[in-house]
Amino acid sequence: MIRDAFDAGVEPGGLHSRHEIKILICYMLSGVCEPMPREAVPEILCEHGMANFFDVAAAMDELIGLNNLSETEDGLVTVTDTGRQAAATLETLVPYTLRQRSVAAAVRLLARRRNEKENHVTIDATDSGYTVTCTIGDLEHPMLTTSLLVGDELQAKLIRDRFLDDPLLLYRSTVAVLSGEADITTDKKQIVIDLT
């Protein structure tokens, strides 16, 4: 494959060919089976060192021009049937690990964005530190609201991020503990909550 892409930001094993980058974009969008915000595509591929940002942006423009991708007015991109067929035919030109990592990262990002829309976190500075309030569901009819006081902003942001990764874990754990349905074991170093 011809190396015609930039190397900046590309990790070893990443893509250095615009042709491969286009195949990976189509493959990833085929794998998630739902529209994705345009800015999320380079975010995923560049954050994980799979390709250079400028090459991904150029590849997306080319794919839209070739009708391999379609873009809505609100900036959502999807793979067309043509793009899906091209990805299926040419997928072996892109390493398996990159194909799998791209789809997994896209699924995580879309889940995270859904969690951010459906759940809320506020971080408020206080005299004693920071209060992190996590709310599952909408603010008008929350299913669960939990507030924690933490020592610094870094801890507050870590809690926010962990909550938004999997808000239902907090809900399931809280309900299981409070209803007595969870098996709980403790020692001086850990608490284990068995939700099964």
C-alpha positions as CSV (number, residue, x, y, z in Angstrom):
1,M,0.0,0.0,0.0
2,I,1.3,3.5,-0.9
3,R,2.2,5.6,2.2
4,D,0.5,8.9,1.2
5,A,-0.8,10.0,4.7
6,F,0.8,12.0,7.4
7,D,2.6,10.2,10.3
8,A,1.9,12.8,13.0
9,G,-0.1,11.2,15.8
10,V,-0.2,7.8,14.2
11,E,0.9,5.0,16.6
12,P,2.9,1.9,15.3
13,G,0.4,-0.3,13.5
14,G,-1.7,2.7,12.5
15,L,-2.7,3.6,9.0
16,H,-0.4,5.6,6.6
17,S,-2.5,5.2,3.4
18,R,-5.5,7.4,2.6
19,H,-7.1,4.4,0.9
20,E,-6.9,2.3,4.1
21,I,-8.2,5.2,6.1
22,K,-11.3,5.4,3.9
23,I,-11.9,1.7,4.2
24,L,-11.6,1.9,8.0
25,I,-14.1,4.8,8.2
26,C,-16.7,2.9,6.2
27,Y,-16.0,-0.3,8.1
28,M,-16.4,1.5,11.5
29,L,-19.6,3.2,10.5
30,S,-21.0,-0.1,9.1
31,G,-20.2,-1.7,12.5
32,V,-22.1,0.7,14.6
33,C,-25.2,0.7,12.5
34,E,-26.4,4.1,13.5
35,P,-25.6,7.7,12.5
36,M,-22.6,9.2,14.2
37,P,-21.7,12.9,14.7
38,R,-19.1,13.8,12.0
39,E,-16.6,15.2,14.6
40,A,-16.7,11.8,16.4
41,V,-15.1,9.9,13.5
42,P,-11.7,11.7,13.6
43,E,-11.9,11.9,17.4
44,I,-12.1,8.1,17.6
45,L,-9.4,7.3,15.0
46,C,-7.0,10.0,16.1
47,E,-7.4,9.5,19.9
48,H,-6.5,5.9,19.5
49,G,-3.6,6.6,17.2
50,M,-5.1,4.8,14.2
51,A,-4.7,7.7,11.7
52,N,-3.8,11.3,11.4
53,F,-6.5,13.9,12.0
54,F,-6.1,15.8,8.7
55,D,-6.1,12.6,6.7
56,V,-9.3,11.4,8.4
57,A,-11.0,14.7,7.7
58,A,-9.9,14.6,4.0
59,A,-11.0,11.0,3.7
60,M,-14.4,11.8,5.0
61,D,-14.8,14.6,2.5
62,E,-13.8,12.3,-0.3
63,L,-16.2,9.5,0.9
64,I,-19.1,12.0,1.0
65,G,-18.2,13.2,-2.5
66,L,-18.1,9.6,-3.7
67,N,-21.4,8.8,-2.1
68,N,-19.8,6.2,0.3
69,L,-21.0,8.3,3.3
70,S,-24.0,10.6,3.6
71,E,-24.2,13.6,6.0
72,T,-27.3,15.1,7.4
73,E,-27.8,18.8,7.9
74,D,-27.2,18.4,11.6
75,G,-23.8,16.8,11.0
76,L,-24.6,13.1,11.4
77,V,-22.8,10.8,9.0
78,T,-23.8,7.3,8.0
79,V,-22.3,4.8,5.6
80,T,-24.3,4.3,2.4
81,D,-24.9,0.9,0.7
82,T,-22.0,1.6,-1.6
83,G,-19.7,2.4,1.3
84,R,-20.8,-0.7,3.1
85,Q,-20.1,-2.9,0.1
86,A,-16.7,-1.3,-0.4
87,A,-15.8,-1.9,3.3
88,A,-16.9,-5.5,3.1
89,T,-15.0,-6.1,-0.1
90,L,-11.8,-4.4,1.0
91,E,-11.8,-4.9,4.8
92,T,-8.8,-7.3,4.7
93,L,-6.6,-4.4,3.5
94,V,-6.9,-2.9,7.0
95,P,-5.5,-4.9,10.0
96,Y,-8.1,-6.8,12.0
97,T,-7.1,-5.2,15.3
98,L,-7.7,-1.7,13.9
99,R,-11.1,-2.7,12.5
100,Q,-12.1,-4.2,15.9
101,R,-10.7,-1.3,17.9
102,S,-12.4,1.3,15.8
103,V,-15.9,-0.3,16.1
104,A,-15.5,-0.9,19.8
105,A,-14.4,2.7,20.4
106,A,-17.3,4.0,18.3
107,V,-19.8,1.9,20.2
108,R,-18.3,3.2,23.5
109,L,-18.5,6.8,22.3
110,L,-22.1,6.6,21.2
111,A,-23.1,4.9,24.5
112,R,-21.3,7.7,26.4
113,R,-23.1,10.4,24.4
114,R,-26.4,8.7,25.0
115,N,-25.6,8.5,28.7
116,E,-24.7,12.2,28.7
117,K,-28.1,13.1,27.2
118,E,-30.1,10.9,29.5
119,N,-28.3,11.5,32.8
120,H,-26.9,14.6,34.5
121,V,-23.9,15.4,36.6
122,T,-23.1,18.7,38.3
123,I,-19.9,19.7,40.0
124,D,-20.1,22.5,42.5
125,A,-17.2,24.0,44.5
126,T,-17.8,24.4,48.2
127,D,-15.8,25.5,51.2
128,S,-15.0,21.8,52.0
129,G,-14.2,20.6,48.4
130,Y,-16.5,19.8,45.6
131,T,-20.0,18.3,45.6
132,V,-20.7,15.9,42.7
133,T,-24.4,15.3,42.1
134,C,-25.2,12.4,39.7
135,T,-28.8,12.1,38.5
136,I,-30.1,9.1,36.5
137,G,-33.0,10.0,34.3
138,D,-34.3,13.5,33.5
139,L,-34.1,16.3,36.1
140,E,-37.9,16.6,36.3
141,H,-38.5,12.9,37.1
142,P,-35.1,11.5,38.3
143,M,-34.9,7.7,39.0
144,L,-31.9,8.3,41.4
145,T,-29.9,11.2,42.6
146,T,-26.7,10.8,44.6
147,S,-24.4,13.6,45.9
148,L,-20.9,13.1,47.1
149,L,-18.5,15.5,48.7
150,V,-14.9,15.0,47.4
151,G,-11.6,16.8,48.2
152,D,-10.6,18.2,44.8
153,E,-11.8,18.9,41.3
154,L,-9.8,16.0,39.8
155,Q,-11.7,13.5,42.0
156,A,-15.0,15.2,41.0
157,K,-14.2,14.8,37.3
158,L,-13.1,11.2,37.7
159,I,-16.4,10.4,39.5
160,R,-18.4,12.3,36.8
161,D,-16.6,10.4,34.0
162,R,-17.0,7.0,35.7
163,F,-20.7,7.6,36.3
164,L,-21.3,8.6,32.7
165,D,-19.5,5.5,31.5
166,D,-22.2,3.3,33.1
167,P,-24.9,5.1,35.1
168,L,-27.0,1.9,35.4
169,L,-24.2,0.3,37.4
170,L,-24.8,2.9,40.2
171,Y,-28.6,2.4,40.0
172,R,-28.4,-1.5,40.0
173,S,-25.9,-1.4,42.9
174,T,-27.9,1.0,45.0
175,V,-31.2,-0.8,44.5
176,A,-29.6,-4.2,45.2
177,V,-27.9,-3.0,48.4
178,L,-30.9,-1.1,49.7
179,S,-33.3,-4.0,48.9
180,G,-31.1,-6.6,50.4
181,E,-30.8,-8.5,47.1
182,A,-27.0,-8.1,46.8
183,D,-24.5,-10.3,48.5
184,I,-22.0,-8.0,50.2
185,T,-18.7,-9.0,51.7
186,T,-16.3,-6.6,53.3
187,D,-12.8,-6.6,54.8
188,K,-10.5,-3.7,55.7
189,K,-9.5,-3.1,52.1
190,Q,-12.6,-3.6,49.9
191,I,-16.3,-4.0,49.7
192,V,-17.6,-6.5,47.1
193,I,-21.2,-6.2,45.9
194,D,-22.3,-9.3,44.0
195,L,-25.3,-8.3,41.8
196,T,-26.0,-11.8,40.5
